[in-house]
Amino acid sequence: MALNHFRHLSKLVLIVTMVISLFAPISQQKANAEGVLKVTEAIANNTGTATVEGYIVGTVKGGTGSSISYQFEGPFTQDTNLALADSPNETDKTKILAVQLPGGAVREALNLKAHSENLKKKIQITGDLLVYFGVPGHKNAKSFSFVSGIPAEPQAEVVTASIPQGVISKGTTVTLETKTEGAAIYYTLDGTVPTKESKMYSDPITINEDTTIKAIAIKDKMKDSRVSEFVYNVAISGLRIHDIQGESHNSPVDKKYVEGVTGIVTYVADADNFYLQDTQPDENEKTSEGILVYKKGHGVAKGDIVTVAGQVKEWVLEGYSDKMKTDLAVTEINATNTLIKLNSSGNALPEAVTIGEGGRQQPTEIIDNDNFGLFDPQQDGIDFYESLEGMLVKVDNPSVIAPQKNGEIVVVPDIHKNKEINEAGGLNITANDFNPERLFIDMNDYSFVAKTGDYFVGSITGVVSYGYGNFKVLTNRDDLPQFVEGTTERETSDFHEKHKELTIASFNVENFSADENGTSDEKVTRIAGSIVTNLKSPDIVGLVEMQDGNGALNNGNTDAKESADRLIAEIAAQGGPNYVYTDVAPENNKDGGQPGGNIRVGYIYNPERVKLAEGVKGTATQAVTFKNGKLTANPGRIDPTNAAFASSRKPLAAQFEFNGETVVVVANHFNSKGGDQPLFGKNQPPYLKSEEQRHQIAGIVNNFVKEVKADDPNAKVVLLGDFNDFEFSKTFDILKGSELTNMIDEVPFKERFTYSYQGNAQVLDHILVTNNMAKKTKVDIVHINSQFMEEHGRASDHDPVIVQIKLDKVKDVKVK
């Protein structure tokens, strides 16, 4: 249908062209002398249809209106417009008329890109006086003539080649010709511009290596033809896919052209991309037998055996904005300028490589330990997956280790028998192990409901690819095996309210506001229910990511009272305490997070059990200190103008009284890990840029604790919040110093996680206490969010942490 449409259009264009050709000689010899305008007149009265006379002085280079610029000297690159003036040497842009050259005879004859000899020639051109490039212009030209009446010098027709430029086989012969009878063809093969002194063409040219032919046609009493250029890339023959992949992350024939590459289509990614696997594999596990092929509108189907040719490229697929700097490339054959040969269809796919028991066991601890110095798939996870890039693989009886996100689930094979699973069924990270055995299953189904601990009975089969900083197995939702829900359930804290024991929780409530568009009623219900039911109404809750009352509306408002009131009202409606909220509002858009949201840390506390100590609330820029046993502002921000807190939340200190005892609580939300490079990226080890700022913030907060203890050695201080770092990190070495104990270290390893990132269970939310309190403090991480989807009741992306402290049992130290 499209082809027939094209043919009808071609006939129509041909007819129109023939009609124009009948009249073109008349219009080019003489334009209507009556009413011919000068350029200055056409500029002054830029309306209607008119014939304008002037000199061709150049072309429009760019810009619009007063910023328009012109090119007055060659070589010219524009063929769609001219600059016309009353003087052949005019350069004042206020005296120049911008002239559009519509496609067709006018453009072909007048454009300076093809006819530099037209520069400074005088013409008359008829068309519409309209604004063009934001200045007075001339558009829709219907006819033109050279005022001198002298026709343009005839020019020899361009040289054409028997084979279009592109990928060819070694030994291919190319024939050159021109339609100008009696013209001689001269050509070069070294990239230089051919002249009459170049080699004259007489016999077909044999191409044995990458070659660029440049050729011209020359005939007496005619202008030389334009230079024709034909670029040929000689393809390497006889390579198998494993030869192209090689034992490396980059192909040994990168940027080279290959031909005769045959394989079976194992997976069609989209209309332009498919994966091809060799049906004659080698015995080397270090070389992949699969490869990505790019061909726009390829038309192939799974099970087709095809032969392809094209350029081998290391191509970075989907990813974040910095992917070119951080992500690994995927080896592909770009078949853009070649044909795909279909050999047969409906063939059985090759046997998939098993990952896990009974097959190839992926590394379980090391991602890379040699900066890509040695390609070692048995030891390095990043090399293991590279050795399978593009290949059909299967994962038997996979266990889900993180909730579905972005249409992907993260799994480990064989319900992973070789490593310690946490209590939810996930994998915790350690200082030396970020779990390279994780497998991302990209099924592109955002509606699939799965949580940590669920599993499949059977095998997931797909091809290994890469995107967004991770290797992935591409498959389809309909091809997944039987899915079974696991037994992981949302938890409730074991702590109960005790008269003499203070409970303090840390809870990241993920961009909570009074704006119903940003924070749904369902979320409010869930957050409140988490506090009342799962945390059992702690005495103090440090809230992280509280937004101002209108959420992401960026109108300068920073007050979070409406947001807090909304949460407190729902807590009371569910039978919880009538909490009181306190914070210090940040400066507008100075603390990072969602623009206009003004996230901050704050507190809700139960006035029936605790009291905010007397004091005056600080301001956004006022630094709190501790003197004579009291905060100088209550609550108050710690060193808020320090450059270390740029675009990050400022810690908020508040002093509370409980049963005659006082405690200073500091809520924190350290800068995020945004900007850190991926674990499976092109830079090993990955550069973790965000750590530098967290180290600075940790030092500031530790110094504050030191100041408190210097003033009162018996002071009780609690740090809580989302610290965006791990318990084993340098951040916590700095933060703890010799003054603090991280209660997370007391949580059994199998329970030690508050967050899930790319299938890695980890702790970002912590509660620390001064050492004098550690033995009288109990801790619990209440797993209600991080390993679940909203369909399971998830209210936020973080799990809350809670401590219960026997404040009255904390022993004082003797001060000399």
SULUR-V498300 format. One record per helix or strand of 2 or more residues. SS is the DSSP state (H for helix, E for strand). FROM is the first residue (numbers start at 1). TO is the last residue. If there is no record, write none. Layout:
BEGIN
SS | FROM | TO
SS | FROM | TO
END
This chain:
BEGIN
H | 2 | 29
E | 36 | 38
H | 39 | 44
E | 49 | 62
H | 65 | 67
E | 69 | 71
E | 81 | 85
H | 93 | 95
E | 97 | 100
H | 105 | 110
H | 116 | 118
E | 122 | 132
E | 135 | 146
E | 159 | 161
E | 166 | 168
E | 172 | 174
E | 176 | 178
E | 184 | 188
E | 199 | 200
E | 205 | 207
E | 211 | 218
E | 228 | 234
H | 241 | 245
E | 257 | 270
E | 273 | 277
E | 290 | 294
E | 305 | 315
H | 323 | 326
E | 330 | 334
E | 341 | 344
E | 353 | 355
H | 381 | 386
E | 392 | 396
E | 399 | 400
E | 408 | 412
H | 413 | 415
E | 427 | 428
E | 439 | 442
E | 455 | 457
E | 459 | 467
E | 470 | 474
H | 477 | 479
E | 482 | 484
E | 501 | 512
H | 521 | 534
E | 540 | 546
H | 561 | 573
E | 580 | 582
E | 600 | 605
E | 611 | 612
E | 626 | 627
E | 630 | 631
E | 636 | 637
H | 643 | 645
E | 652 | 658
E | 661 | 669
H | 691 | 711
E | 717 | 722
H | 730 | 736
E | 740 | 742
H | 743 | 746
H | 749 | 751
E | 755 | 757
E | 760 | 762
E | 765 | 770
H | 771 | 776
E | 777 | 782
H | 790 | 792
E | 800 | 805
H | 807 | 809
END
